[in-house]
């Protein structure tokens, strides 16, 4: 019963934790969409579920503790009652009876020790079913240590597409007076890096959310080589990339297993290979939760390498140089130019030095867009 209710308690805790984290990260979007009340109700229901699960497991734990402690103390009480009976009746004391009663209670002490260890290790035990569903215990190929390689590596080859075409795109948030995007057009091609710029609120993030399928346009089409764009066509590098506790290799291979050569090529293309090699254990160096053990630039470049390993034909990059010094920023932009030879790459950026080397710049503002060259000429 403890095991069963313990699993229910852990599932309730995970559900609340996941919903709370997702809500905090997307709070601005939830407010914009007017979904805060529904989110509040969902979190309240999750909290109530966790409370009920906690009370159930506490009742079982209290009953288990009471039964065990009663059994341990019962032998002493029985021995005391036997001694009192012998004293009242004048019978000679039977030492064997006392020993049996006292030692019988000792048989329950290992159960109490087991209970203490059970509680100490239960968090680990409850994680096992979830890890099993994720395939964590399936057979994995032996990892070979990284071997020295040459300094020039082509980026992993992506599934190729030639043109991303956005036509007559319109989107307005609920209760908003004006649309964020109105009759928006965009053509991005493989072989050229395309930058999307504009003031805050112009619709840059909204455009990316529409391309990713997080939002549904009110009108217009988004096509890749003449067919509707799908979520699985797009890889994204966010301004604040998400890393988790594990090794560098684990964070890079979330999309699936890759060869050592592809891993090396992607990290080299992202400009982070030399730093990984300088880590104590290379690709097997541990990364703390949220990538706190890495610098902002390292997190950004690891996320870029991870996106390259996904081999998607469209790559969306949000402020890739915001956490980098000018030299590193220039390296990342040069990397994006190389990547654009095989992928359609769209980049959000505000840094003028980043845009200087970009041929296609889409300027958003007031729901409309112009496609211009960096020097201001209409293309």
Short mmCIF file of the C-alpha atoms (twelve columns), coordinates in Angstrom:
data_MODEL
# 
_entry.id   MODEL 
# 
loop_
_atom_site.group_PDB 
_atom_site.id 
_atom_site.type_symbol 
_atom_site.label_atom_id 
_atom_site.label_alt_id 
_atom_site.label_comp_id 
_atom_site.label_asym_id 
_atom_site.label_seq_id 
_atom_site.Cartn_x 
_atom_site.Cartn_y 
_atom_site.Cartn_z 
_atom_site.pdbx_PDB_model_num 
ATOM 1   C CA . UNK A 1   0.000  0.000   0.000   1 
ATOM 2   C CA . UNK A 2   2.862  2.369   0.786   1 
ATOM 3   C CA . UNK A 3   4.477  1.655   -2.571  1 
ATOM 4   C CA . UNK A 4   1.244  2.145   -4.513  1 
ATOM 5   C CA . UNK A 5   0.223  5.339   -2.756  1 
ATOM 6   C CA . UNK A 6   3.780  6.587   -2.870  1 
ATOM 7   C CA . UNK A 7   3.767  6.349   -6.659  1 
ATOM 8   C CA . UNK A 8   0.450  8.208   -6.809  1 
ATOM 9   C CA . UNK A 9   1.918  10.922  -4.578  1 
ATOM 10  C CA . UNK A 10  5.013  11.300  -6.751  1 
ATOM 11  C CA . UNK A 11  2.943  11.439  -9.958  1 
ATOM 12  C CA . UNK A 12  0.822  14.225  -8.428  1 
ATOM 13  C CA . UNK A 13  3.953  16.113  -7.406  1 
ATOM 14  C CA . UNK A 14  5.484  15.799  -10.890 1 
ATOM 15  C CA . UNK A 15  2.274  16.959  -12.573 1 
ATOM 16  C CA . UNK A 16  2.062  20.066  -10.373 1 
ATOM 17  C CA . UNK A 17  5.760  20.811  -10.805 1 
ATOM 18  C CA . UNK A 18  5.592  20.530  -14.601 1 
ATOM 19  C CA . UNK A 19  2.468  22.693  -14.865 1 
ATOM 20  C CA . UNK A 20  3.894  25.333  -12.524 1 
ATOM 21  C CA . UNK A 21  7.210  25.528  -14.389 1 
ATOM 22  C CA . UNK A 22  5.474  25.738  -17.764 1 
ATOM 23  C CA . UNK A 23  3.152  28.472  -16.503 1 
ATOM 24  C CA . UNK A 24  5.997  30.549  -15.074 1 
ATOM 25  C CA . UNK A 25  8.007  30.337  -18.287 1 
ATOM 26  C CA . UNK A 26  5.035  31.249  -20.458 1 
ATOM 27  C CA . UNK A 27  3.367  33.760  -18.146 1 
ATOM 28  C CA . UNK A 28  3.621  36.654  -20.608 1 
ATOM 29  C CA . UNK A 29  2.010  34.524  -23.327 1 
ATOM 30  C CA . UNK A 30  -0.730 33.333  -20.953 1 
ATOM 31  C CA . UNK A 31  -1.524 36.932  -20.025 1 
ATOM 32  C CA . UNK A 32  -1.626 37.972  -23.657 1 
ATOM 33  C CA . UNK A 33  -3.965 35.099  -24.538 1 
ATOM 34  C CA . UNK A 34  -6.158 35.728  -21.480 1 
ATOM 35  C CA . UNK A 35  -5.510 32.192  -20.220 1 
ATOM 36  C CA . UNK A 36  -4.405 33.071  -16.675 1 
ATOM 37  C CA . UNK A 37  -7.746 32.145  -14.962 1 
ATOM 38  C CA . UNK A 38  -7.827 28.728  -16.648 1 
ATOM 39  C CA . UNK A 39  -4.189 28.153  -15.705 1 
ATOM 40  C CA . UNK A 40  -4.945 29.160  -12.113 1 
ATOM 41  C CA . UNK A 41  -7.817 26.663  -11.962 1 
ATOM 42  C CA . UNK A 42  -5.624 23.912  -13.386 1 
ATOM 43  C CA . UNK A 43  -2.856 24.607  -10.856 1 
ATOM 44  C CA . UNK A 44  -5.428 24.636  -8.040  1 
ATOM 45  C CA . UNK A 45  -6.731 21.230  -9.154  1 
ATOM 46  C CA . UNK A 46  -3.165 19.888  -9.311  1 
ATOM 47  C CA . UNK A 47  -2.462 21.284  -5.827  1 
ATOM 48  C CA . UNK A 48  -5.580 19.661  -4.396  1 
ATOM 49  C CA . UNK A 49  -4.594 16.355  -5.990  1 
ATOM 50  C CA . UNK A 50  -1.156 16.593  -4.412  1 
ATOM 51  C CA . UNK A 51  -2.673 17.447  -1.024  1 
ATOM 52  C CA . UNK A 52  -4.976 14.429  -1.117  1 
ATOM 53  C CA . UNK A 53  -2.147 12.132  -2.230  1 
ATOM 54  C CA . UNK A 54  0.067  13.498  0.569   1 
ATOM 55  C CA . UNK A 55  -2.631 12.896  3.176   1 
ATOM 56  C CA . UNK A 56  -3.162 9.336   1.960   1 
ATOM 57  C CA . UNK A 57  0.514  8.446   2.158   1 
ATOM 58  C CA . UNK A 58  0.809  10.124  5.579   1 
ATOM 59  C CA . UNK A 59  -2.107 8.040   6.912   1 
ATOM 60  C CA . UNK A 60  -0.481 4.823   5.698   1 
ATOM 61  C CA . UNK A 61  2.887  5.892   7.133   1 
ATOM 62  C CA . UNK A 62  1.279  6.735   10.480  1 
ATOM 63  C CA . UNK A 63  -0.490 3.357   10.617  1 
ATOM 64  C CA . UNK A 64  2.736  1.522   9.724   1 
ATOM 65  C CA . UNK A 65  4.677  3.407   12.420  1 
ATOM 66  C CA . UNK A 66  1.951  2.769   15.010  1 
ATOM 67  C CA . UNK A 67  1.795  -0.967  14.315  1 
ATOM 68  C CA . UNK A 68  5.587  -1.348  14.393  1 
ATOM 69  C CA . UNK A 69  6.071  0.679   17.577  1 
ATOM 70  C CA . UNK A 70  3.189  -1.121  19.267  1 
ATOM 71  C CA . UNK A 71  4.740  -4.488  18.409  1 
ATOM 72  C CA . UNK A 72  8.113  -3.388  19.773  1 
ATOM 73  C CA . UNK A 73  6.641  -2.089  23.005  1 
ATOM 74  C CA . UNK A 74  4.188  -4.993  23.377  1 
ATOM 75  C CA . UNK A 75  6.942  -7.433  24.374  1 
ATOM 76  C CA . UNK A 76  8.090  -5.159  27.191  1 
ATOM 77  C CA . UNK A 77  4.522  -4.615  28.356  1 
ATOM 78  C CA . UNK A 78  3.816  -8.349  28.245  1 
ATOM 79  C CA . UNK A 79  6.983  -9.081  30.220  1 
ATOM 80  C CA . UNK A 80  6.012  -6.453  32.826  1 
ATOM 81  C CA . UNK A 81  2.495  -7.870  33.132  1 
ATOM 82  C CA . UNK A 82  3.884  -11.386 33.528  1 
ATOM 83  C CA . UNK A 83  6.256  -10.239 36.285  1 
ATOM 84  C CA . UNK A 84  3.375  -8.459  38.058  1 
ATOM 85  C CA . UNK A 85  1.215  -11.594 37.842  1 
ATOM 86  C CA . UNK A 86  4.022  -13.705 39.279  1 
ATOM 87  C CA . UNK A 87  4.508  -11.234 42.132  1 
ATOM 88  C CA . UNK A 88  0.794  -11.196 42.990  1 
ATOM 89  C CA . UNK A 89  0.396  -14.987 42.845  1 
ATOM 90  C CA . UNK A 90  3.693  -15.723 44.575  1 
ATOM 91  C CA . UNK A 91  4.897  -17.942 41.733  1 
ATOM 92  C CA . UNK A 92  8.681  -18.160 41.150  1 
ATOM 93  C CA . UNK A 93  9.926  -15.996 38.234  1 
ATOM 94  C CA . UNK A 94  10.334 -17.791 34.914  1 
ATOM 95  C CA . UNK A 95  13.360 -16.179 33.253  1 
ATOM 96  C CA . UNK A 96  12.758 -18.043 30.011  1 
ATOM 97  C CA . UNK A 97  9.319  -16.416 29.670  1 
ATOM 98  C CA . UNK A 98  10.797 -12.943 30.168  1 
ATOM 99  C CA . UNK A 99  13.532 -13.583 27.627  1 
ATOM 100 C CA . UNK A 100 11.094 -14.885 25.019  1 
ATOM 101 C CA . UNK A 101 8.792  -11.881 25.452  1 
ATOM 102 C CA . UNK A 102 11.608 -9.327  25.334  1 
ATOM 103 C CA . UNK A 103 13.394 -10.937 22.370  1 
ATOM 104 C CA . UNK A 104 10.133 -11.364 20.443  1 
ATOM 105 C CA . UNK A 105 9.722  -7.586  20.399  1 
ATOM 106 C CA . UNK A 106 13.250 -7.240  19.015  1 
ATOM 107 C CA . UNK A 107 12.118 -9.086  15.872  1 
ATOM 108 C CA . UNK A 108 10.209 -5.936  14.866  1 
ATOM 109 C CA . UNK A 109 13.175 -3.567  15.091  1 
ATOM 110 C CA . UNK A 110 14.506 -4.552  11.624  1 
ATOM 111 C CA . UNK A 111 11.067 -3.653  10.247  1 
ATOM 112 C CA . UNK A 112 11.425 -0.175  11.725  1 
ATOM 113 C CA . UNK A 113 14.922 0.128   10.222  1 
ATOM 114 C CA . UNK A 114 13.525 -0.976  6.870   1 
ATOM 115 C CA . UNK A 115 10.865 1.717   7.160   1 
ATOM 116 C CA . UNK A 116 13.503 4.412   7.747   1 
ATOM 117 C CA . UNK A 117 15.503 3.322   4.709   1 
ATOM 118 C CA . UNK A 118 12.312 3.061   2.683   1 
ATOM 119 C CA . UNK A 119 11.476 6.701   3.278   1 
ATOM 120 C CA . UNK A 120 15.052 7.796   2.581   1 
ATOM 121 C CA . UNK A 121 15.188 6.030   -0.797  1 
ATOM 122 C CA . UNK A 122 11.600 6.383   -1.925  1 
ATOM 123 C CA . UNK A 123 12.211 9.390   -4.192  1 
ATOM 124 C CA . UNK A 124 14.689 7.326   -6.167  1 
ATOM 125 C CA . UNK A 125 12.349 4.343   -6.330  1 
ATOM 126 C CA . UNK A 126 9.425  6.415   -7.583  1 
ATOM 127 C CA . UNK A 127 11.540 7.770   -10.438 1 
ATOM 128 C CA . UNK A 128 12.142 4.273   -11.847 1 
ATOM 129 C CA . UNK A 129 8.781  3.848   -13.696 1 
ATOM 130 C CA . UNK A 130 9.188  7.213   -15.429 1 
ATOM 131 C CA . UNK A 131 12.781 6.434   -16.405 1 
ATOM 132 C CA . UNK A 132 11.662 3.060   -17.727 1 
ATOM 133 C CA . UNK A 133 9.007  4.731   -19.926 1 
ATOM 134 C CA . UNK A 134 11.708 7.018   -21.295 1 
ATOM 135 C CA . UNK A 135 13.871 4.013   -22.162 1 
ATOM 136 C CA . UNK A 136 16.641 4.973   -19.711 1 
ATOM 137 C CA . UNK A 137 17.415 1.337   -18.959 1 
ATOM 138 C CA . UNK A 138 17.371 0.104   -22.543 1 
ATOM 139 C CA . UNK A 139 20.636 -1.140  -23.973 1 
ATOM 140 C CA . UNK A 140 22.871 1.716   -25.071 1 
ATOM 141 C CA . UNK A 141 25.952 1.428   -27.265 1 
ATOM 142 C CA . UNK A 142 29.270 1.801   -25.532 1 
ATOM 143 C CA . UNK A 143 30.582 5.314   -25.743 1 
ATOM 144 C CA . UNK A 144 34.006 5.740   -27.130 1 
ATOM 145 C CA . UNK A 145 36.175 8.595   -25.925 1 
ATOM 146 C CA . UNK A 146 36.541 11.477  -28.297 1 
ATOM 147 C CA . UNK A 147 39.568 11.116  -30.519 1 
ATOM 148 C CA . UNK A 148 41.612 14.075  -31.743 1 
ATOM 149 C CA . UNK A 149 40.322 15.270  -35.085 1 
ATOM 150 C CA . UNK A 150 41.222 17.910  -37.600 1 
ATOM 151 C CA . UNK A 151 40.216 21.506  -36.981 1 
ATOM 152 C CA . UNK A 152 37.811 21.740  -39.941 1 
ATOM 153 C CA . UNK A 153 34.510 19.847  -39.763 1 
ATOM 154 C CA . UNK A 154 31.462 20.238  -41.989 1 
ATOM 155 C CA . UNK A 155 28.250 20.709  -40.027 1 
ATOM 156 C CA . UNK A 156 25.905 17.666  -39.934 1 
ATOM 157 C CA . UNK A 157 23.864 17.480  -43.135 1 
ATOM 158 C CA . UNK A 158 20.232 18.538  -42.763 1 
ATOM 159 C CA . UNK A 159 17.133 17.395  -44.622 1 
ATOM 160 C CA . UNK A 160 17.179 20.096  -47.274 1 
ATOM 161 C CA . UNK A 161 14.499 22.488  -48.438 1 
ATOM 162 C CA . UNK A 162 14.903 25.454  -50.767 1 
ATOM 163 C CA . UNK A 163 12.308 28.046  -49.802 1 
ATOM 164 C CA . UNK A 164 10.141 29.093  -46.868 1 
ATOM 165 C CA . UNK A 165 7.282  31.229  -48.155 1 
ATOM 166 C CA . UNK A 166 4.892  33.197  -45.914 1 
ATOM 167 C CA . UNK A 167 1.934  34.784  -47.694 1 
ATOM 168 C CA . UNK A 168 -0.779 37.183  -46.443 1 
ATOM 169 C CA . UNK A 169 -0.140 36.194  -42.823 1 
ATOM 170 C CA . UNK A 170 -2.450 37.813  -40.270 1 
ATOM 171 C CA . UNK A 171 -2.610 37.322  -36.514 1 
ATOM 172 C CA . UNK A 172 -4.272 39.225  -33.692 1 
ATOM 173 C CA . UNK A 173 -4.230 38.268  -30.013 1 
ATOM 174 C CA . UNK A 174 -7.611 38.019  -28.251 1 
ATOM 175 C CA . UNK A 175 -8.850 41.386  -26.946 1 
ATOM 176 C CA . UNK A 176 -6.062 43.214  -28.813 1 
ATOM 177 C CA . UNK A 177 -7.173 46.293  -30.709 1 
ATOM 178 C CA . UNK A 178 -4.786 45.814  -33.631 1 
ATOM 179 C CA . UNK A 179 -3.266 42.733  -35.278 1 
ATOM 180 C CA . UNK A 180 0.363  41.987  -34.544 1 
ATOM 181 C CA . UNK A 181 0.910  40.823  -38.110 1 
ATOM 182 C CA . UNK A 182 -1.275 42.063  -40.935 1 
ATOM 183 C CA . UNK A 183 -0.869 40.914  -44.552 1 
ATOM 184 C CA . UNK A 184 2.693  39.834  -43.772 1 
ATOM 185 C CA . UNK A 185 4.897  38.362  -46.521 1 
ATOM 186 C CA . UNK A 186 8.274  36.692  -46.196 1 
ATOM 187 C CA . UNK A 187 10.462 34.550  -48.407 1 
ATOM 188 C CA . UNK A 188 13.554 32.922  -46.899 1 
ATOM 189 C CA . UNK A 189 15.829 30.769  -49.010 1 
ATOM 190 C CA . UNK A 190 18.472 28.193  -48.369 1 
ATOM 191 C CA . UNK A 191 21.915 29.650  -48.923 1 
ATOM 192 C CA . UNK A 192 21.248 33.065  -47.365 1 
ATOM 193 C CA . UNK A 193 20.904 34.070  -43.711 1 
ATOM 194 C CA . UNK A 194 17.700 36.046  -43.077 1 
ATOM 195 C CA . UNK A 195 17.387 38.399  -40.080 1 
ATOM 196 C CA . UNK A 196 14.105 39.613  -38.575 1 
ATOM 197 C CA . UNK A 197 14.381 42.953  -36.772 1 
ATOM 198 C CA . UNK A 198 12.063 45.519  -35.274 1 
ATOM 199 C CA . UNK A 199 11.119 47.248  -32.021 1 
ATOM 200 C CA . UNK A 200 9.663  45.387  -29.052 1 
ATOM 201 C CA . UNK A 201 6.078  44.384  -29.780 1 
ATOM 202 C CA . UNK A 202 6.538  44.463  -33.541 1 
ATOM 203 C CA . UNK A 203 5.757  40.740  -33.819 1 
ATOM 204 C CA . UNK A 204 9.143  39.029  -34.070 1 
ATOM 205 C CA . UNK A 205 8.442  36.434  -31.373 1 
ATOM 206 C CA . UNK A 206 4.877  36.043  -32.619 1 
ATOM 207 C CA . UNK A 207 6.215  35.251  -36.090 1 
ATOM 208 C CA . UNK A 208 8.474  32.557  -34.634 1 
ATOM 209 C CA . UNK A 209 5.572  31.116  -32.608 1 
ATOM 210 C CA . UNK A 210 3.494  30.943  -35.798 1 
ATOM 211 C CA . UNK A 211 6.317  29.206  -37.671 1 
ATOM 212 C CA . UNK A 212 6.714  26.732  -34.798 1 
ATOM 213 C CA . UNK A 213 2.993  25.995  -34.743 1 
ATOM 214 C CA . UNK A 214 2.496  27.335  -31.214 1 
ATOM 215 C CA . UNK A 215 -0.029 29.854  -32.578 1 
ATOM 216 C CA . UNK A 216 -2.536 29.505  -35.421 1 
ATOM 217 C CA . UNK A 217 -2.728 32.371  -37.929 1 
ATOM 218 C CA . UNK A 218 -6.040 34.111  -38.528 1 
ATOM 219 C CA . UNK A 219 -5.298 34.147  -42.254 1 
ATOM 220 C CA . UNK A 220 -2.488 33.407  -44.670 1 
ATOM 221 C CA . UNK A 221 -0.235 30.462  -45.415 1 
ATOM 222 C CA . UNK A 222 3.188  29.227  -44.299 1 
ATOM 223 C CA . UNK A 223 4.716  26.861  -46.835 1 
ATOM 224 C CA . UNK A 224 7.990  25.014  -47.213 1 
ATOM 225 C CA . UNK A 225 8.734  24.148  -50.832 1 
ATOM 226 C CA . UNK A 226 5.044  24.426  -51.707 1 
ATOM 227 C CA . UNK A 227 3.643  22.340  -48.825 1 
ATOM 228 C CA . UNK A 228 2.444  23.418  -45.355 1 
ATOM 229 C CA . UNK A 229 5.268  23.890  -42.847 1 
ATOM 230 C CA . UNK A 230 5.232  21.230  -40.099 1 
ATOM 231 C CA . UNK A 231 6.613  21.398  -36.569 1 
ATOM 232 C CA . UNK A 232 9.055  18.614  -37.331 1 
ATOM 233 C CA . UNK A 233 10.547 20.790  -40.086 1 
ATOM 234 C CA . UNK A 234 11.799 23.377  -37.603 1 
ATOM 235 C CA . UNK A 235 14.634 23.488  -35.075 1 
ATOM 236 C CA . UNK A 236 14.925 26.455  -32.735 1 
ATOM 237 C CA . UNK A 237 17.596 28.104  -30.606 1 
ATOM 238 C CA . UNK A 238 15.921 30.330  -28.026 1 
ATOM 239 C CA . UNK A 239 17.390 33.389  -26.377 1 
ATOM 240 C CA . UNK A 240 17.481 31.488  -23.078 1 
ATOM 241 C CA . UNK A 241 18.256 27.901  -24.095 1 
ATOM 242 C CA . UNK A 242 17.050 25.075  -21.872 1 
ATOM 243 C CA . UNK A 243 19.722 22.717  -20.544 1 
ATOM 244 C CA . UNK A 244 19.180 19.994  -17.959 1 
ATOM 245 C CA . UNK A 245 21.249 18.141  -15.396 1 
ATOM 246 C CA . UNK A 246 23.342 15.514  -17.176 1 
ATOM 247 C CA . UNK A 247 26.426 15.397  -19.344 1 
ATOM 248 C CA . UNK A 248 27.243 17.686  -22.250 1 
ATOM 249 C CA . UNK A 249 26.645 14.697  -24.521 1 
ATOM 250 C CA . UNK A 250 23.205 14.067  -23.014 1 
ATOM 251 C CA . UNK A 251 22.188 17.670  -23.644 1 
ATOM 252 C CA . UNK A 252 23.344 17.489  -27.257 1 
ATOM 253 C CA . UNK A 253 21.680 14.190  -28.153 1 
ATOM 254 C CA . UNK A 254 18.125 14.800  -26.928 1 
ATOM 255 C CA . UNK A 255 16.858 14.389  -30.509 1 
ATOM 256 C CA . UNK A 256 18.368 10.895  -30.738 1 
ATOM 257 C CA . UNK A 257 21.722 9.106   -30.896 1 
ATOM 258 C CA . UNK A 258 24.375 10.584  -33.163 1 
ATOM 259 C CA . UNK A 259 27.812 9.495   -34.263 1 
ATOM 260 C CA . UNK A 260 30.933 10.856  -32.629 1 
ATOM 261 C CA . UNK A 261 31.934 12.573  -35.869 1 
ATOM 262 C CA . UNK A 262 28.578 14.377  -36.141 1 
ATOM 263 C CA . UNK A 263 28.835 15.416  -32.495 1 
ATOM 264 C CA . UNK A 264 32.277 16.848  -33.102 1 
ATOM 265 C CA . UNK A 265 31.212 18.535  -36.336 1 
ATOM 266 C CA . UNK A 266 28.162 20.195  -34.789 1 
ATOM 267 C CA . UNK A 267 30.032 21.546  -31.776 1 
ATOM 268 C CA . UNK A 268 32.836 22.779  -34.019 1 
ATOM 269 C CA . UNK A 269 30.319 24.522  -36.275 1 
ATOM 270 C CA . UNK A 270 28.739 26.138  -33.217 1 
ATOM 271 C CA . UNK A 271 32.142 27.342  -32.001 1 
ATOM 272 C CA . UNK A 272 32.155 25.431  -28.718 1 
ATOM 273 C CA . UNK A 273 34.261 22.333  -29.492 1 
ATOM 274 C CA . UNK A 274 37.526 23.709  -28.091 1 
ATOM 275 C CA . UNK A 275 35.848 24.615  -24.807 1 
ATOM 276 C CA . UNK A 276 34.254 21.165  -24.514 1 
ATOM 277 C CA . UNK A 277 37.650 19.556  -25.048 1 
ATOM 278 C CA . UNK A 278 39.015 21.759  -22.246 1 
ATOM 279 C CA . UNK A 279 36.393 20.422  -19.794 1 
ATOM 280 C CA . UNK A 280 37.636 17.760  -17.312 1 
ATOM 281 C CA . UNK A 281 35.785 14.923  -19.061 1 
ATOM 282 C CA . UNK A 282 35.087 16.407  -22.488 1 
ATOM 283 C CA . UNK A 283 31.638 15.495  -23.779 1 
ATOM 284 C CA . UNK A 284 31.006 13.461  -20.621 1 
ATOM 285 C CA . UNK A 285 31.444 16.470  -18.309 1 
ATOM 286 C CA . UNK A 286 28.441 16.934  -16.016 1 
ATOM 287 C CA . UNK A 287 26.208 19.971  -16.539 1 
ATOM 288 C CA . UNK A 288 24.220 21.271  -13.580 1 
ATOM 289 C CA . UNK A 289 20.474 21.965  -13.697 1 
ATOM 290 C CA . UNK A 290 19.556 24.716  -16.206 1 
ATOM 291 C CA . UNK A 291 23.202 24.806  -17.334 1 
ATOM 292 C CA . UNK A 292 24.205 26.928  -14.325 1 
ATOM 293 C CA . UNK A 293 27.767 25.552  -14.478 1 
ATOM 294 C CA . UNK A 294 28.239 27.078  -17.969 1 
ATOM 295 C CA . UNK A 295 28.513 30.647  -19.135 1 
ATOM 296 C CA . UNK A 296 25.724 32.274  -21.136 1 
ATOM 297 C CA . UNK A 297 27.756 32.040  -24.311 1 
ATOM 298 C CA . UNK A 298 28.504 28.363  -23.770 1 
ATOM 299 C CA . UNK A 299 24.822 27.612  -23.209 1 
ATOM 300 C CA . UNK A 300 23.898 29.488  -26.388 1 
ATOM 301 C CA . UNK A 301 26.453 27.663  -28.513 1 
ATOM 302 C CA . UNK A 302 25.552 24.253  -27.066 1 
ATOM 303 C CA . UNK A 303 21.924 24.956  -27.965 1 
ATOM 304 C CA . UNK A 304 23.012 25.872  -31.500 1 
ATOM 305 C CA . UNK A 305 24.991 22.621  -31.796 1 
ATOM 306 C CA . UNK A 306 21.958 20.692  -30.540 1 
ATOM 307 C CA . UNK A 307 19.772 22.347  -33.182 1 
ATOM 308 C CA . UNK A 308 22.263 21.408  -35.896 1 
ATOM 309 C CA . UNK A 309 22.168 17.788  -34.747 1 
ATOM 310 C CA . UNK A 310 18.372 17.773  -35.126 1 
ATOM 311 C CA . UNK A 311 18.891 17.977  -38.948 1 
ATOM 312 C CA . UNK A 312 15.764 20.055  -39.565 1 
ATOM 313 C CA . UNK A 313 15.499 22.013  -42.834 1 
ATOM 314 C CA . UNK A 314 14.481 25.255  -41.063 1 
ATOM 315 C CA . UNK A 315 16.457 26.795  -38.205 1 
ATOM 316 C CA . UNK A 316 15.017 29.644  -36.087 1 
ATOM 317 C CA . UNK A 317 17.518 31.510  -33.928 1 
ATOM 318 C CA . UNK A 318 16.413 34.064  -31.325 1 
ATOM 319 C CA . UNK A 319 19.105 36.606  -30.345 1 
ATOM 320 C CA . UNK A 320 22.025 34.156  -30.764 1 
ATOM 321 C CA . UNK A 321 24.667 36.763  -29.856 1 
ATOM 322 C CA . UNK A 322 22.987 38.479  -26.896 1 
ATOM 323 C CA . UNK A 323 25.274 36.815  -24.317 1 
ATOM 324 C CA . UNK A 324 28.494 36.929  -26.346 1 
ATOM 325 C CA . UNK A 325 31.384 39.338  -26.698 1 
ATOM 326 C CA . UNK A 326 31.939 40.862  -30.165 1 
ATOM 327 C CA . UNK A 327 34.514 38.267  -31.232 1 
ATOM 328 C CA . UNK A 328 32.335 35.319  -30.207 1 
ATOM 329 C CA . UNK A 329 29.289 36.996  -31.746 1 
ATOM 330 C CA . UNK A 330 31.114 37.318  -35.064 1 
ATOM 331 C CA . UNK A 331 32.058 33.627  -34.862 1 
ATOM 332 C CA . UNK A 332 28.435 32.596  -34.270 1 
ATOM 333 C CA . UNK A 333 27.169 34.741  -37.163 1 
ATOM 334 C CA . UNK A 334 29.833 33.226  -39.408 1 
ATOM 335 C CA . UNK A 335 28.634 29.805  -38.246 1 
ATOM 336 C CA . UNK A 336 25.047 30.690  -39.133 1 
ATOM 337 C CA . UNK A 337 26.191 31.733  -42.601 1 
ATOM 338 C CA . UNK A 338 27.855 28.332  -43.051 1 
ATOM 339 C CA . UNK A 339 24.779 26.557  -41.709 1 
ATOM 340 C CA . UNK A 340 22.575 28.521  -44.115 1 
ATOM 341 C CA . UNK A 341 24.288 26.758  -46.999 1 
ATOM 342 C CA . UNK A 342 22.220 23.669  -46.153 1 
ATOM 343 C CA . UNK A 343 19.319 25.089  -44.140 1 
ATOM 344 C CA . UNK A 344 16.862 27.950  -44.205 1 
ATOM 345 C CA . UNK A 345 17.990 30.131  -41.294 1 
ATOM 346 C CA . UNK A 346 15.910 32.944  -39.752 1 
ATOM 347 C CA . UNK A 347 17.443 35.000  -36.970 1 
ATOM 348 C CA . UNK A 348 16.018 37.592  -34.584 1 
ATOM 349 C CA . UNK A 349 18.654 40.151  -33.654 1 
ATOM 350 C CA . UNK A 350 19.012 43.724  -32.384 1 
ATOM 351 C CA . UNK A 351 22.793 44.111  -32.504 1 
ATOM 352 C CA . UNK A 352 23.897 46.277  -35.470 1 
ATOM 353 C CA . UNK A 353 27.232 44.485  -35.752 1 
ATOM 354 C CA . UNK A 354 25.331 41.217  -36.155 1 
ATOM 355 C CA . UNK A 355 23.229 42.593  -39.002 1 
ATOM 356 C CA . UNK A 356 26.185 44.052  -40.865 1 
ATOM 357 C CA . UNK A 357 27.013 40.721  -42.487 1 
ATOM 358 C CA . UNK A 358 23.398 39.689  -43.167 1 
ATOM 359 C CA . UNK A 359 22.144 40.037  -46.720 1 
ATOM 360 C CA . UNK A 360 18.385 39.737  -46.102 1 
ATOM 361 C CA . UNK A 361 16.903 41.833  -43.297 1 
ATOM 362 C CA . UNK A 362 13.147 41.825  -42.671 1 
ATOM 363 C CA . UNK A 363 12.085 44.893  -40.688 1 
ATOM 364 C CA . UNK A 364 8.855  44.534  -38.729 1 
ATOM 365 C CA . UNK A 365 6.745  47.388  -37.443 1 
ATOM 366 C CA . UNK A 366 3.069  48.253  -37.116 1 
ATOM 367 C CA . UNK A 367 2.042  44.854  -38.372 1 
ATOM 368 C CA . UNK A 368 3.778  45.225  -41.729 1 
ATOM 369 C CA . UNK A 369 7.213  44.282  -42.978 1 
ATOM 370 C CA . UNK A 370 9.815  45.453  -45.448 1 
ATOM 371 C CA . UNK A 371 12.635 43.290  -46.698 1 
ATOM 372 C CA . UNK A 372 15.743 45.400  -46.981 1 
ATOM 373 C CA . UNK A 373 19.482 45.098  -47.244 1 
ATOM 374 C CA . UNK A 374 21.622 46.212  -44.283 1 
ATOM 375 C CA . UNK A 375 22.364 49.566  -45.926 1 
ATOM 376 C CA . UNK A 376 18.665 50.389  -46.080 1 
ATOM 377 C CA . UNK A 377 18.049 49.751  -49.769 1 
ATOM 378 C CA . UNK A 378 14.861 47.924  -50.699 1 
ATOM 379 C CA . UNK A 379 15.647 44.445  -52.007 1 
# 
